[in-house]
Amino acid sequence: MDSKTQIRMNYLIFPLVVVFFMACGGKDSAMDADYTQFKIEDTASIQKIQISNNGGSKVTLIRNPNEWTIEGLNLPARRDLVEVTLSTLRRMEVKEFIPKNGQQEVFKKLSVYGIRVEVFGNDKEPIRTFFVGGPTQNHLGTYMMLQGSEVPVIVYVPGFRGYLTNHFNPSVLEWKTKQIFNHHIRDIASVQVVHHQRPESSFRIDVLSPSRFSLVQLQTGTASPKADTSLIKVFLQNFKVMGFENWVDVNTARMDSVQRKYALHTIILKDRNGKESSVKLCAIPLPKGTLNMLGDPIDIDVDRMYGILKNGEVTLCQFFTFDPVTVPIEYFQGGPPVKP
């Protein structure tokens, strides 16, 4: 038997050996082959993740001391999605090998539609590069292939029911955090709330300690002698998680008009490092003739507002989310809870 014939026979026998060992529960030495090594157990060593596709979408995530950021935007990446992706990188394993007669079709789809994932440590060269395809027919596995291999496989995360494509999203928009404020009381230096329609109700709260606060009336610049500490603490706790619903594309001329006529509140939070986070909330004007659910005419949206972020991006914000922090100064002084 010549060497070429022997190689062909080994290639045909190899999948059967793999299946046999998997069925018997023994350690599968074939699973240690290069084209099966997708997982990265030491995710703490990962410094950069680059995700792209042939459609031109690309996002690069950079590890910083306290958070992951999106390269080129200097914005924090969504913490929840980063955690999901790192967990997937740490736990994913090869579930099945694709029969030889189906490999070529999967290979072509990965080449055209696959998502390219490059994972870097401290070196310039990636420690792992692979392509992510779509789900299997039962949606319990995901077609993947390591770079340099011509053998696509089915990958899964043990204990997770679903496919993994969405864990490696190349869209920058999906990675941008929708949080505006993410601050614990101990990290807050001050919060300023400007009520554009009732300036006399505008205020600033200075955090002197986690249990000591100063309530300042913005128009006069004087500290209020009457301030309910418990209400201030509850107010500040709202800033631990507060964000917007989605981004919205509004032309500049319209937004300029909206800001002049429909400005409601501006919230500015300064942390103890001097960094500011802010949002300007404006009512959304509705077309003439718009009716509410009772058939009465309304001129502004009663559920959502425009939220203009510090970087100029326009978002949709819910009244339900921001009502607890757009209270007037009288709220903390024992007066009637007048809504500006």
C-alpha positions in Angstrom: 0.0 0.0 0.0 1.5 3.3 -1.1 1.6 6.4 1.2 -1.2 8.3 -0.6 -3.6 5.4 -0.3 -2.7 5.1 3.4 -3.5 8.8 3.9 -6.9 8.5 2.2 -7.8 5.5 4.4 -6.8 7.4 7.6 -8.9 10.3 6.5 -11.9 8.1 6.0 -11.4 6.2 9.3 -10.6 9.3 11.4 -14.3 10.5 11.8 -15.3 7.0 12.9 -12.7 6.9 15.5 -13.8 10.3 16.8 -17.4 9.2 17.0 -16.4 6.0 18.8 -14.4 7.8 21.5 -17.2 10.4 22.0 -19.8 7.7 22.3 -17.7 5.7 24.8 -17.0 8.8 26.9 -13.3 8.5 26.6 -10.9 11.4 25.9 -10.8 12.1 22.3 -7.3 12.8 21.2 -8.6 14.0 17.8 -10.4 16.9 19.6 -6.9 18.2 20.4 -6.2 18.8 16.7 -5.5 22.4 15.7 -8.8 22.9 13.9 -10.8 22.1 17.0 -9.1 24.6 19.4 -11.6 27.5 19.5 -11.8 28.1 23.2 -9.5 30.5 25.1 -9.6 29.5 28.7 -7.5 32.5 30.0 -9.8 35.3 28.9 -8.1 37.6 31.3 -5.2 37.7 28.9 -7.3 39.0 26.1 -6.5 42.6 25.3 -8.3 43.2 22.0 -11.1 41.6 20.0 -11.7 42.5 16.4 -14.9 41.4 14.7 -15.7 42.0 11.0 -17.6 40.7 8.0 -17.4 41.0 4.2 -20.1 43.6 4.2 -17.8 46.2 5.6 -19.0 46.1 9.2 -16.2 46.1 11.8 -15.7 46.7 15.5 -12.6 46.6 17.6 -12.9 46.2 21.3 -10.1 47.3 23.6 -9.6 46.2 27.2 -8.8 49.1 29.6 -8.2 48.9 33.4 -11.8 49.4 34.3 -13.8 48.8 31.2 -13.9 47.7 27.5 -14.0 50.5 25.0 -14.8 50.7 21.2 -11.6 51.7 19.3 -12.0 54.9 17.4 -15.0 56.2 19.3 -13.5 56.4 22.8 -16.8 55.1 24.1 -17.4 52.2 26.6 -18.7 49.0 25.1 -21.8 47.3 26.4 -20.7 45.5 29.5 -23.4 42.8 29.2 -22.4 41.9 25.6 -18.7 41.9 26.4 -19.3 39.5 29.3 -21.3 37.2 27.0 -18.6 37.2 24.3 -15.8 36.5 26.8 -17.8 33.7 28.4 -18.4 32.2 25.0 -14.7 32.4 24.1 -13.9 30.6 27.4 -16.5 27.8 27.1 -17.2 27.0 23.5 -16.3 23.6 22.3 -16.6 21.5 19.1 -19.9 19.6 19.3 -19.9 17.7 16.0 -17.9 17.1 12.9 -19.6 17.9 9.6 -20.0 14.9 7.2 -17.5 15.1 4.3 -20.2 15.6 1.7 -21.5 18.7 3.5 -18.2 20.4 4.3 -17.8 22.2 1.0 -21.2 23.9 1.2 -20.5 25.1 4.8 -17.0 26.2 3.8 -18.4 28.4 0.9 -21.0 30.0 3.2 -18.4 30.8 5.8 -16.1 32.3 3.2 -18.8 34.6 1.9 -21.0 35.3 4.9 -18.9 34.3 7.9 -18.0 36.7 10.6 -14.2 37.0 11.2 -13.1 37.1 14.8 -9.6 37.9 15.8 -8.6 37.7 19.4 -5.4 39.4 20.6 -3.2 39.2 23.7 -0.3 41.5 24.2 1.3 40.6 20.9 0.6 42.1 17.5 -0.4 38.7 16.1 -3.8 37.3 17.2 -3.8 34.3 19.5 -6.9 33.0 17.8 -8.6 33.8 14.5 -11.8 32.0 13.4 -14.9 32.4 11.3 -18.5 32.3 12.7 -21.4 31.2 10.5 -25.1 30.6 11.0 -26.9 28.1 13.1 -27.5 24.4 12.5 -30.9 23.3 11.5 -32.0 22.7 15.2 -30.4 26.1 16.3 -28.4 24.3 19.0 -25.0 24.6 17.2 -23.1 27.1 15.2 -20.9 26.5 12.1 -17.4 27.7 12.7 -13.9 27.3 11.2 -10.4 28.2 12.4 -8.3 30.3 10.0 -5.9 28.1 8.0 -8.2 25.1 8.2 -10.5 23.8 5.5 -12.5 21.7 8.0 -15.6 23.5 9.3 -17.2 22.2 12.5 -20.2 22.7 14.7 -19.5 24.6 17.9 -21.6 25.0 21.0 -21.4 26.1 24.6 -22.2 23.3 27.0 -25.4 24.1 28.9 -26.5 26.9 26.5 -29.4 26.2 24.3 -29.1 28.3 21.2 -26.6 29.4 18.6 -23.6 31.7 19.0 -23.6 34.0 16.0 -25.0 37.0 17.9 -22.3 36.7 20.4 -19.9 38.0 17.8 -21.7 41.0 16.3 -19.6 43.1 13.9 -22.0 46.1 14.1 -20.5 49.0 16.1 -24.0 50.2 16.9 -24.8 47.0 18.8 -21.7 47.4 21.0 -22.3 51.0 21.9 -23.7 51.2 25.4 -27.1 52.6 25.9 -26.3 53.8 29.4 -26.1 57.5 30.1 -25.4 57.3 33.8 -23.8 54.3 35.6 -22.7 55.8 38.9 -22.8 54.6 42.5 -23.4 57.3 45.1 -19.8 57.1 46.4 -18.6 58.0 42.9 -20.8 61.0 42.4 -19.5 64.5 43.1 -22.6 66.4 42.1 -25.9 66.2 40.0 -27.4 69.3 38.4 -31.0 69.3 37.1 -32.0 72.3 35.0 -35.8 72.7 34.4 -36.0 74.8 31.2 -39.7 75.6 31.6 -39.5 76.4 35.4 -36.0 77.6 36.1 -36.9 78.4 39.7 -37.2 74.7 40.4 -33.7 73.9 39.1 -31.2 72.6 41.6 -27.8 71.0 42.2 -27.0 68.3 44.8 -23.4 68.2 46.0 -22.4 64.8 47.6 -20.3 65.6 50.6 -20.2 62.0 51.7 -22.4 58.9 51.0 -24.8 60.2 53.8 -24.2 64.0 53.6 -25.5 66.3 50.9 -26.0 69.9 50.0 -29.1 71.0 48.0 -28.5 74.2 46.1 -31.1 76.3 44.3 -29.5 77.2 40.9 -31.2 80.5 40.4 -29.9 82.0 43.6 -26.9 79.8 44.2 -27.8 79.3 47.8 -28.0 76.1 49.8 -31.4 75.1 51.0 -31.8 74.9 54.8 -34.5 72.3 54.3 -33.5 69.1 52.5 -34.8 65.6 53.1 -31.6 63.5 53.2 -33.5 60.2 52.6 -35.2 61.6 49.5 -31.9 62.8 48.1 -30.3 59.4 48.7 -33.1 57.7 46.8 -32.8 60.2 44.0 -29.0 59.6 43.6 -29.5 55.8 43.6 -31.4 56.1 40.3 -28.1 57.0 38.6 -26.7 53.6 39.1 -28.4 52.4 35.9 -30.0 54.9 33.6 -30.0 54.9 29.9 -32.0 55.4 26.7 -34.2 53.3 24.5 -32.4 53.7 21.2 -30.6 56.1 18.8 -32.7 58.2 16.4 -31.7 60.0 13.2 -33.1 63.5 13.2 -31.8 66.2 10.9 -29.9 69.1 12.4 -32.4 71.8 11.5 -35.3 70.0 13.1 -33.3 69.3 16.3 -32.3 73.0 16.6 -36.0 73.9 16.4 -36.9 71.2 19.0 -34.3 72.4 21.4 -35.5 76.0 21.2 -39.2 75.3 21.6 -39.5 72.0 23.4 -36.5 71.7 25.9 -37.6 70.2 29.2 -34.7 69.2 31.4 -30.9 69.0 31.3 -29.2 66.6 33.7 -25.4 66.9 34.4 -23.6 64.5 36.6 -20.0 65.0 37.6 -18.1 62.2 39.1 -15.2 62.4 41.7 -12.6 62.3 38.9 -14.1 65.4 37.3 -15.7 63.6 34.4 -19.1 64.8 33.3 -22.0 62.8 31.8 -25.1 64.7 30.6 -28.3 64.5 28.7 -30.7 67.3 27.5 -34.3 66.1 27.3 -36.7 67.6 24.9 -40.4 66.9 24.1 -41.2 65.3 20.8 -43.7 67.3 18.8 -46.4 65.3 17.0 -48.1 66.2 13.7 -51.3 68.2 14.0 -54.4 66.0 14.4 -52.7 63.3 16.4 -55.0 61.8 19.0 -54.3 59.8 22.1 -56.0 56.5 23.0 -59.1 58.3 24.3 -59.5 60.2 21.1 -58.3 63.5 22.5 -55.8 65.7 20.5 -52.2 65.8 21.7 -49.3 67.8 20.5 -46.3 66.0 22.1 -45.4 62.4 22.7 -46.4 61.5 26.3 -44.2 58.4 26.5 -40.9 59.4 25.0 -38.6 62.3 24.7 -35.5 63.2 22.7 -32.3 62.8 24.7 -29.3 64.7 23.4 -26.1 63.3 24.8 -22.9 65.1 25.6 -21.3 64.0 22.3 -24.3 65.3 20.3 -26.0 62.0 19.6 -29.8 62.1 19.6 -31.6 59.3 21.4 -35.1 58.3 22.5 -35.6 58.4 26.2 -38.7 57.2 28.2 -40.5 59.5 30.6 -40.9 56.4 32.9 -37.1 56.1 33.2 -36.3 59.8 33.8 -39.4 60.9 35.9 -37.6 59.9 39.2 -34.7 62.3 38.5 -36.6 65.3 36.9 -38.3 66.3 40.1 -38.3 70.0 41.2 -36.3 71.3 44.1 -39.5 71.5 46.1 -39.6 67.7 46.2 -36.7 67.6 48.6 -38.0 70.5 50.7 -41.2 69.0 51.9 -43.2 71.1 49.4 -45.9 69.8 46.9 -44.4 67.5 44.3 -44.9 69.9 41.4 -43.7 68.5 38.1 -41.7 71.1 36.1 
